[in-house]
């Protein structure tokens, strides 16, 4: 049936012309041609033996017909029309559909004669049937192929048997149409290999690249895993043994082969076999060398981008890593890694050089593929200037409004930029603006989260627009209009996450929230919505998603994002000045208040209770958390004032066990803690006022080993390679809170903070750290630590402050006076309304006192013998003090406590307007409240200075309901019980 195959072959080529395909598919003559083809293929009758008699199609005619239908893109995929399983049923259905098509065309012709104006879609009702019939024809060819195929050498009864090119065309047609069937595919692949071997034995002829590249491409496109390994092995061996075969590969054939191998193996379920690994590696090597050795002037954009994409997808020349395993990336295991890495560099350099010439002609997906591939293959520390040129070109082209981009192009490209540390504000904003123009509802969660992650990682600056979503701090009428495309992207992602959270994977949720907090955009509604999705809007909600699917890093990032949102309230208040509707906008109380307004007190505590329980249960007692994840997660609990005893003790056990392991020589990424990670974890435990046992001794031994101070005192320059001054100060402060000091550790900390010997010079220390001196909170920390050391009897020449401290040690850009407050210590030298009411009650019962008594640096120097400059700068303040009797009464508000969330949860407090400002009312009763570390240390220091400290928890006073008689009685009982 040469006429049929020739007709479809020519029509397929004609359809490639502009605007030619649609009219062709609607043409009734095309429909009649498809119907006639089907009728000629099916049996007219059945013999007694059951063998059908049909018009005989030769192998080339079947192959060309199938190729033509696939090329016309008229065949529905198996997802729309299931693969046919019965030859007889398929033949009958084909006959019925062909007849129906003829009837519809006849009826349509009659209708047009009656009404010549009929032009709508109803005038071509046969089109869906033509598509369905085309699919059945391809399936029918699949039934015939096994009977027609015979294993043969050239010249051996080859009149009707499929030849190599014809088999390859069939595979291509089924794959292109989405109608590949595994058994037949596998059978044809085996035949293809067997016939090629016979042909080579008889004629000595080499392989034809197109046949094999198309076969690999088709197998990959169809997702067939039957004899695919034999196909790859045969091609790999042929490439290695026949250099002429390699030389005959055209650019498209190299591209299709590499693309097919990468697609086939990257989509395979389960681990790759040794045979698959080996074959793929050999194919990649041979074809990569071919790319390096030849001119790439005739390589088109798709060919270049497919090649680099295939290298990246299979991880050619890369070492296996935990990150690649976590992302389910394939990495070919090499037996010559250095050689492959050298080859990879040459190949990448060649492809990059060609890319710079042709990228303006590339499609958006090709641009996206180049960026992603470079992000996976190129070491950011060693990237060449040409890599940045390619990325800049990719960004420029994706910014072109004439190019039609998909959300994936934007998200993946920006992700690649950030991964490779390519930072160009104009390019980022221009590419991000393309996302704004798209239909957000059609964006996949990963595309949205990747976009946000990239912007945050690149630390793109956002301006006034950032406050557009802060419905806690700003009144709705004062929310700014969003103009910045980056902020618009954040807004779009937030709306979609709130609208369809169940579609977001855990990594996409945590990346989205992390990005908001990293870039500095507060969004209370989003964070509340996500918290409700994760743990339920109410306690015991059965629809809650839970946190069991979050990775350890995901849990850490999630917790960090929530804590950072609350922390940002102070910056927002400073930026908005009088526009803030929150009464408390700085210090620990502001963090508590803002987090409760943002999320809700009970909901936030339930979320962090779930975070702690997930770490303990799902993450094996925190044992699978990396040091950074362990440190970051603990830090978030401290910032929000949420203590979970089991979590804290598990963190202590993990830190101690891992440091001990490291000290025994078992050094790994699991046991090795950086200076910042140790400092943050200790600071968190101290802030939460958690007893740590002998942990300080273990930390001391580890840090001694870290800085090489086992035998000789560590020099400041060595300490500075591991710690920043703030980290050293935090460790020292933590030891003071714990009430446990190791002299060897303190010597290291003092050496790092103040120097030792000739290094004990403020200018020298500034040079070592490259900063302007100690920050005010570091100065305050050292004074507190010095007091604590004196209390423990540790103070001496080696552990003392310089005689002129703080003097020139203080950062010159900062003042050190009455207005300074230390966030870690939570000093406040203002009189609260509650404090004034309490003072009035003590006045009524005749207790002599003053408010806000200050112990200054001068007082410590003159009265307590601490070596400090005799300045009036405040160090300690007492709310209500009888100076003569040294009685200190501390009126402790919410900022002096943490909530022990594993012993119950608080009901939500409520908000009230106070002089036009929102003020959160804490419904605490002391059942789950514990004094925090800063407050405990302050009380202990005052006691060491000879003061009797009496604490008044705010909830006890609030419970008196303003009854003056009850207040007076309370004050009397308080004094009697403590004095």
Buried (B, 14 or more C-beta within 10 A) or exposed (E): BEEBBBBBBEBBEEBEEEEEBEEBBBBBEBBBBBBBBBBBBBBEEEEEEEEBEBEEBBBBBBBBBBBBBBBBBBBBEBEEBEBBEEBEEBBEBBBEBBEBBBEBBEEBEEEEEEEEEEEEEEBBBBBEBBBBBBBBBBBBBBBBBEEBBBEBBEEEEBEBBBBBBBBBBBBBBBBBBBBBBBEBBBBBBBBBBBBBEBBBEEEEEBBBBBBBBBBBBBBBBBBBBBBBBBBBBBBBEBBBEBEEBBEBBBBBBBBBBBBBBBBBBBEBEEEBEEEBBBBBBBBBBBBBBBBBEBEBEEBBBBBBBBBBBBBBBBBBBBEEEEEBEEEEBBBBEBEEEEEBBEBBBBBBBBBBEBBEEBBEEBBBBBBBBBBBBBBBBBEEEEBEEBBBBBBBBBBBBBBEEEBEBBBBBBBBBBBBBBBBEBBBEEBBBBBBBBBBEBEBEEBBBBBBBBBBBBBBBBEBEBEBBBBBBBBBBBEEEEBBEBEBBBBBBBBBBBBBBBEEBEEBEBBBBBBBBBBBBBBBBBBBBBBBBBBBBBBBBEEEEEEBBBBEEBBBBBBBBBBBBBBBBBBBBBBBBEBBEEEBBBBBBBBBBBBBBBBBBBBBBBBBBBBBBBBBBBBBEBBEBBBBBBBBBBBBBBBBBBBBBBBBBBBBBBBBBBBBEBBBBBBEEEEEEBBBBBBBBBBBBBBBBBBBBBEBEEBBBBBBBBBBEBBEBEEEBBBBBBBBEBBBBBBBBBBBBBBBBBBBBBBBBBBBBBBBBBBBEEBBBBEEBBEBBEBEBBBBBBBBBBBBBBBBBBBBEBBEEEBBBBEEBBBBBBBEEBEBEEEBBBBBBBBBEEBBEBBEBBBEBBEEEEBEBEBBBBBBBBBBBEEBEBBBBEBEBBBBBBBBBBBEEBBBBBBBBBBBBBBBBBEEBBEBBEBEEEEEEBBBEBEBBEEBBBBBBBBBBBBBBBBBBEBBBBBBBBBBBBEBEEEEEBBBBBBBEBBEEEE
